[in-house]
Amino acid sequence: MQKCKYCGKEYKLNDNIPEFLPETFKEKIKYIPSCKCHEIQMQKEYEEMEKKLEKERLQNKIKKYKDISVIDRKLLNANFITAEQDKHIRLCQKYAEKFVKIGTAPQGLLLHGSVGTGKTFASACISNYLMENGKTVLVMNLGLYLIKLKKEWDEAESNVLEYVKHCDLLVIDDFGVEKVTEFVLDKAFALIDTRYRAEKPLIITTNLSLKEITDKFGSRISDRLQEMCYPLRVEGQSKRLNRKRDEFLEFIA
C-alpha cells in the first residue's frame, strides 16, 4: 500500500471515481492520500514561490533606480562598517537603521560643509545600506540633470520626476555648484517640490550653508529644504586630500 512521503500514513480507497473514466486512469487514482500533507506542501511551495517572485521584483526595482543614478564608482562599496566613526557618520548610520526599521523617515538630511570632508561618502553609506535592505534610492547630480534637460526637454523632466516621486529616498549630490539662472531656479524648485509634495525624504549634500543656499537660490527653495531636511554640518580636514597622500606614500613605500 502506498504511503504519504511526509507523514507516513497509508493511502485510502477512492470511493468517488467517475464511471466514465478509462480503466487505466481509474487504476491510477484508485488510492488517494488519507491526510492533507500534499495540500499543505503545495500551499507552502506556492507561498515560497510568491515570496521569491516578490523578492525578484523588488531587486529589479532597486536595480532600475540604481542604474539611472549617478554614483561615483569609488562609492559603490561605501559602508558604515569600514567608515571612520566620525560624529556625522554615527548619526547617518542611526538614521539609515531607523529608516529601514520604520520603512521611511519623517525628514531627510542636509549634509553641508567644506570640500572633501565626506558628505558624499556619508550619503553613499546611507544609500547603500538602504538598497541592501530592500529600499529604492535615486542618486542625482543637479548639474548633470540640468544638462540632460537642456538636451531632451519636457520628456526627460517628466520621466525623471516620476522616479523622484516614487523612490524611497532621493539624494541630490553636490547641490549648489551650478551658475544660477532662471532656468536653473525653475528646474531645481520643480525637482525639490515634487519630492516635497510626495512627502518622502530627501538628502542633500552641498558645500553651501543654509544662508548661502538662500542667497544663491532664494527663499522659495531654501524654505523647502529647511522644512524637509535636518541640517548636519560635516567638519574636518579634507579626506579626499588625505586619501591621495596615503595612496602616494603607499606607492613609494
N, C-alpha and C positions, 0 to 999 in steps of 0.2 A: 504494500500500500504506500502510495506517495505521501510524503510528509512536508510540512511547511519548513523551508530552509531557515526561517527566522526564529520560530518558537518550538518547532518540532512536533506540532500537533498533526495527527493524521487527517488526510482529506476525507470529506464525506460524500455520500452518493448524491448526485444531482437529480432531484425529482422534477425539475422544470425544463427538461429538454423538449423543444418543439418536435412534433412527429414528422413535419415536412423536411427536416434536415437530413442530408445524406448520412448513411450509416458510418462512413469513415469519420465524419465530423462529430457525430454523436459519441463515438468511441473516445475522441479526444477530450470531450467535456463531460464524460461520464462521472468523473470525480472532481470536486471543487474544494477550495480551502474551507475549513471549518472555523477559521479565525479571520481577523481583519488586518493581519500583518502586511499583506500585499497592498491594500488600500492605503494604510498608514505610510508605508515605504514610498509609494507612488506620490503621495501628497508631500512627503518630505523632499523627494527628488525634485518635484515641481517648484517648491519654495526655494530650494537651493539654486535651481536654475534661474528663478526670478531674481534672487539676490545677486547672482553672478552677472546677469544681464544689466541690472541696475548699476552695479559697480562699473561695468564696462562703459555704460552710458555716461556715468559721472566722470570717469577717467578721460573719455573722449571730449567731454565738455571742458574739463580742466585744460587738456592739451590744446584745444581750439583757442582758448584765451591766451595760453602761454605762447602759442605760435604767432599770434598777432601782437604780442607785447614787445616792447623794446628793452631788452635786458642785456647788459654787458656780459659777455661770456665768462668773465672772471667772477661774476657774482652768481652764476647759476648754482654753485655749491655753497653759497654763504649760509651759515647756520649758527645758532646760538651756542652750540656745544663747543665749537672751536674759536668762537669770538672772544676778544678780550672783554672781561667782565666790567666794562665801564658802567657808570650810573645810568646812562641813557640806554645801553644795551639791556640791562636788567629790567628797566621799565618796559622796553619794547617786547621783551620776552614774556613778561606778565600780561601785557596787552594781547599778544598773539595767543597765549594759552587760554585766556578768558574768552577771547573771540571764538575759538574752536569749541570751548565748553558750552557757551551760550548759543552759538550759531551766528552771531553778528556782534556789533559793538554800537553803543549809542553815539559815539563820536569817533572821529579819526585823529590823526596826528599831524601837526605842522612841525617838521624837523628842520630847524634853521640854525645857521652858524657859519663859520668861516669855511673856505675852500679846503677840501681834503680831510675834514675831521671825522668822516664816517657816516654821514647822513644817508647816502645812497646804500651803503653796506647794511645799515640798520634796517632800512626799508626792505632790502632784499632778504634779510633774515626773516622778517615778518612774512613776506610774500611766500618764500619757500616753505616755511612752517605751515602756513595756511593751505597751500597746494598739496603738501604731503598728507594733510588731514582732510582732504576732500572739498576744499573751498576753491571757487573760481576767482582768479586775480588777473586784472588787466593793468599792465605797467606801461605808462605813456611818457614820452618826452614832448613837452608842449611845442618846442621849436620844430621838431620833425613833423608833428601833427599839423602845424600851420603850413608847412611846406607842402604836405600832402593835399591840404585843402586848396591851396593856390593852383595845384595841377589838376585836381579832379573835381573840385567844387562840391555842389549840393549832394551828389550821390555818396561821396566819401564821407561827408559830415553826417548824413543820415545813418549810414551803416555803423560808423564809429559810435555815435550817440546811443544806438540801440545796445551795443556792447557795454557802454558806460552805464546805462540804466540798469542792466540786469546782473552784472558781475557782483560777487560777494564783497570784493574790495577793489577800489580803484587807487592806483598810485600814479601821481604826476611827479616825475623826477626833474630836478634842476629847473624849477619854476622861477621865472623872472629874469632869465639871461637875454630874452628877446628885446629888440628895439620896439617900443610901444607905438602902435599906430591905431587908428580907429578899427581897422580890420582885426588886429591882434586883440584889442579890448573886447570886441564883439564876440569873437570866436572863443576866447578864454572864458568869458562870462557864460556863454551858451554851454560850454563843457561843464563848468562847475555848477551852474544852475540845474542842469539835467540831473546831476548826482544829488543835489540838494532836494529836488522835488521827488526823487526816488527814495529819499530818506535812508540812504545807505552810506557807510563810512568811506572816507577819503583820506589818503595820506599824501602830504605834500613835502618834498624836500626842496630847500631853497637856501641861497646864500644871503637872502634879504631878511631883515627884521620885519615885524608886523608894520611898523611905521613906514619903513621903506617900501613895503608892498602897497600900502595906502597911497604914498606919494607917487608911486610909479603907475599903479593900476587903478587908483581911485577907490572910494569907499564902497562902491557897489560890489566889487569883487572882494575887498578885504573884509567887509562885514559878513559876507557869506562864509569866508574861510574861518573867521573868528568864531562864528556860530557852529561850524561843522567840525572844527579841529582843535584839539588841545595843543597849545604851543610847547614844544620841548626843545630847548637850546642844546645843541651838541657842541661841546667845547673840547679844547685840547690842541696839541700840535698836529700838523698835517700828517695823517697816517700814510697818505699817498707818497709824500716825500721820504718818510722813514722807511717805507717798504722798498722804495727804489734804492736807497742807501744800503739796506740789508742785502738786497739782491746783488749789488755790486761787490760788497765785502765777501759774500759767499762765493762769487765768481772768481775773485782773485785769491781766495784762501788756499 
